[in-house]
């Protein structure tokens, strides 16, 4: 059995997280419930930040908050000295509502609306990562009208494919994101931005995918992007000061996954960028990265209550939980794999094999297949590990399911940070039918 962060088993045979009994959490806040281990989040954040500091390299570590966005998580990110990257007006609004320093917010997205760009300027955020020519035109007009400066990066696709799922690979040429580095698009974007009165070009950004377990792809991306920076400096005198290598650092979901420690990713990135900068005789740029899943993924655990069961002779045993694809769409969307335990029976022998079925009206609503557990009964507590990234963030009200509660735990204490939606919440935006009256 692999436990994460502060997870442990107490004298009652119950799973604890942050020193708190999960059965107590379930009784207090109900299920389904996302539980975040803040000590693990802080440990990961410091692993990235401290490695840059020890190397004496100027950097920004930006939490990629699409993984999980809430007022409380932005506040913890601020405590750890992180920047944040946001991808929508909603995430930006939430970060600002949390009191997050606007100068440390980076805005991403392949189709930012004019309203979102106004919001970014009015909030005086730190940087906009430009994704396409349409956005360049909008930004030029907006910055000129407002007579306001804004730092920007050009997002490029370096033609590097990380070893990951097709849906979460973003650095190859055929991507909806960014300017292609090899076909002249990035050069054209540079020419449109270079020496603009208000848009202050700082450098380039690339992101090659997610769930990456090696560093070679990051090194190759750095090689290509630094070479382009050097070319621009040679031909125009422009000196790039920022290289953002994105995120995508993998975590362990199952025993098949072998992630690296944050320091290993960072050390290899630093060495790769230093090598390329020296080879091209350009100054070492400030290195930015954007960990998301690697900060919150395995810090999150979902608690469910088991209800019904079904035996299909010679095929499988089903047990059903009180959530499902409405709080974890990833198994249905990506065929994502998870591990889990009976949180109230941690010391009992796992000699049964179950498929964990959600309660949503879809045959594909299965959270885990072929999971070894002790004999499961109604009212047992199932804990699914590593659900902190893209669980609550991608949750829906399909079948009119209320979204779960979110709880933070640390040093034996627990706090509700996102309330469970109520039935009234489900209809609060609905309006009665009045046509023909």
C-alpha positions, 0 to 999 in steps of 0.5 A: 500500500502506497501512502502519500504525504502525511497519510498514515493509519491510526490505532483504530485502523483508519486512514488519517491525513494531516493527523486527522481521521478521515472518518471524522472528516466524513462525519463532519463534512459529508461525502463526496469530499476532497481532502487536501494535505497542505503539508504535501503542497508546501513540501512540493512548492518548496522543492521547486522554489528552493532548488532555484534559490540554492542554484542562485538562478533568478526564477518564478515558480507559478502555480498552474491553478487550472489544476485546482482553483479556490480562494484558499489555495491561492492564499496558501500559494501566496504564503509559499512565495509562488506566482500563479498562472490563470487561464480565465477571467474566473480564475483571475477574479478568484485569485484577486478575491484571495488577495493574491499579489496581482504583479505575480499573476500570469494570464494564459489562454488561446482565446482570451476575451476582450473583457478578460484582457480589460480585467488583466490590465485593470488589475495590473497583473504581471504578465500576459502570455500571448497565444495568437495574432488575434490576441496581439491585435487586441492587446495593441489596441487595448494598451494604446487606448489605456496608455498602459504598459504590460509585460508579455511573453510569446507562447511557442510550440517548439515541436517537442512531443512529451511522452504523454496522452494525446489529449494533454500533449501541447508542445508539438506542431499540431496544437491549438496553442501558441505560435509555431517555432519552425514555420515563421509564425513565432518570428512574425509575432516577434516582429509585431511585438518588438519595440512596441510602445506599451507591450513589453516583450520579455521572452518566450513560453512553451509547454510540452505536455502533462504527466511527464516523467523525464527531463530530456523533453524539457532540455530539447525544448530549452535548446530550441527556444534559446536558439531562437532567442539568440537568433533574435538578439543577433538580428535585432539586438533584442535581449530576452530576459524570461524563458518560461518552460511551462509545467507538466511534471508527473505524479504517481497515480499508480505503481506504474508511474515513476515521477521525479522529485521537483529538485531533479526537474529544476536542476536539469532545466537549469543545466540545460538552459545554462548550456544553451545560453553559453553555447549561443553566447546570450545572457542566462534568462530568468527561468519560469515554470508552472507546476500544477498537478505536481503541487496539488495532485497527490495532495488531494484525496476524495472520500466517498461512502459506499452504497449498493453492490452488484455481483456479475458471476464470473465477470466482476464485482461492482460497488457503487459510491455516492459520487463518480464522473461528476467529481472525477471525469478523468477516468472517462475522459483520459482512461486515467488510473487511480488507487484507493483503499477502504479508509475505515478498514486499513488493517484488514486484508485486501482479498476482494477485487472490485470495480468502483462504479459511480452513481451517474447515469452512464455505463462508463462512470467507473472510477477504478477497475479491479481494485483490491480491497477488504470485503466492502459493505454499505456505509464503508468509506472509500478513499481515492488517492491523487485526485487533487488535480482536475477533480474538483476543477473539472467537476460538473452538475451532470445528473444535477449532482451538487459539487462536493465539499473541499477541506484542507488539513494540516497539523491535526486541524481541518477547515472547510474551504469550499462548501458543498453545493446544496439543492438550492444552489442547483436551481439558483440560476434557473428561471421559470418558463414565461413565454406566451403569458 
